[in-house]
Amino acid sequence: MRKKEQSFEPSYLTLFRSGILQQRADEATRWYADCRICPNGCGVDRTRLPAGKCRSGDRARVSSHSVHHGEEPPISGTRGSGTIFFTNCTLRCVFCQNFPISQMGTGREVSDAELAAMYLDLQRRECHNVNFVTPSHFVPSILRALVLAVEKGFRLPFVYNTSGYDSVEALRLLDGVIDIYMPDIKYSSNEMALKYSGCRDYVERNRAALKEMYRQVGRLQLDEEGVALRGMLVRHLVLPGGAAGSIESLKWLAENVDPQLHLSVMSQYFPAHRAHELPPMNRRVTAAEYRLVTDFVESTDFQGWTQPFD
């Protein structure tokens, strides 16, 4: 296992050696001045002050970085996933379970050098990967920090752990940088996306992003111990009252991305943040609602995981 991991060379090293990584970091940095990094396309100048829907400036804002053992088995492995939780978000989900971070701004601004030091610290702590949580609005900072970290010996694969509301243009800058994409597919209806996440075009943007992610990395590839090296794993949280349109989304994935895609279908919804104000989001998912989705998954060729229903 150790020998195989040491021989693994992430593709961003080729980009670094050719100078392309620095070029992409420079190009992305210019986007901060007229921000269209995510599909919100606010067009604000984030170099002057925190602005736009994400309420962020041109330096990454981080809530925490730590070793996490609670991700899906191929992400956490035996030594944990090195998570970096970015502050703020491009969505406004009324039920967000991490709302102090995503919507209340818990965290601190960090320089590129400090972010690079986090990458290196998680590598020293022998994590299997570095896992960016809610990274979409900080793509330029992620790239700039990677240039610095590679110069100091950073070699771990990256996990891009996202709401799935991502710009295809930004994702193309990450081609060859991100090894493992772990996006959500939250909704099959823009009406529900607007009502519960404040987003009018989630479905079109999410589906385009998932296609681009899969084009870049393909089906999930595991090492001899079942740890992910490359590929895509899609997460779906079942919502009360069928608000997510779960089966429609999963059918779309099978027909348009990969019928043997790795999925993580989650039952862990609870009415966090402001969800208690909005029926049916003010209750947990029922066993029958969750079983309807898992029964469908079992009838397909999808691979992956479901959660025990408690």
Residue, then its C-alpha position, 0 to 999 in steps of 0.5 A: m500500500r505505501k509503495k503504491e501511494q508513493s509511486f502515485e503522481p498527481s497530474y497537477l505536477t505535469l501542469f506545474r512543470s510546464g508552467i500551465l498551473q501558474q498560467r491558470a492561477d494567474e487567469a483565475t485571479r483576474w476573475y476576482a475583479d469581475c467575479r464570474i467564478c460560480p454560476n451566480g455571475c455577480g460581476v462584483d470586484r472582490t479585490r476591493l472588499p467581500a462582495g457578491k452572493c458568497r460575501s467573500g473577498d479575494r483571499a480564501r476564508v477557512s473555517s477549519h482544516s483537520v483529519h476527517h474519518g467520516e466521509e465515504p469509505p474510499i475518501s476517508g480510507t484508514r488514515g482519514s481525509g484532510t478536509i479544508f472547510f471554506t467559509n461562505c457558499t454560493l447557495r443559500c440552503v434553508f436546511c444547511q447543516n453547516f450554516p454557521i460556516s456557509q451562511m454566518g461566516t465562521g472562519r478566518e481569512v488566510s493568505d495563499a501561503e497559509l492555505a498552502a501550509m494547510y495542504l502540507d500539514l495534512q500531507r504530514r499528517e498522512c491523510h489520503n487526500v486533501n478534501f476541499v469542502t465548499p470550494s467553488h468561490f475560491v478556485p483562484s486561491i486554491l490554484r495559487a496555493l497549490v503552486l506554492a505547495v508543490e514547490k515545497g513537496f506537496r503530492l496528495p490527490f485533491v477531492y473537490n467536495t461541492s454543492g454541485y453549483d459550479s461554473v463549467e468555465a471554472l471547472r476547466l481551470l481545474d482539469g488535471v488539478i482535481d483528482i476526485y470530484m464529489p459533487d451533490i445533485k440536490y434537485s431535479s426541479n428549479e422551483m424547489a431549488l429556488k424555494y429552498s436554496g435561493c437558486r433559479d438555475y440549479v438544475e441546468r448548471n448542476r447537470a452541466a457541471l457533473k458532465e464536465m467533472y465526469r469528462q475530466v476524471g471518469r469512473l471512480q478508481l480505487d487502489e488495492e485497499g479501496v481508497a480513491l485515487r481518481g474519479m467521481l462520486v456523486r452525493h444525494l441527500v433525500l429531502p422530506g416530501g420528495a422535494a429533491g426529486s430524487i428518482e428523477s435526478l438518479k435517472w438522469l445520472a444513469e442516462n446522461v453520465d454513467p449507469q455504473l456511477h458511484l453514488s452516496v445516497m444519504s438519509q441524514y436530513f434534519p431540519a437545521h437552520r431555517a428549515h423549521e419555518l418551511p413545511p415539509m422541510n420542518r421534519r425528518v425524512t420518513a423511512a418510507e420516503y428513504r426506502l423509495v429512493t434506495d429501492f430504486v437505486e438497488s434496481t439499477d447498476f449504480q455502485g456506492w453507498t446508502q446510509p442506515f435509516d435511524 
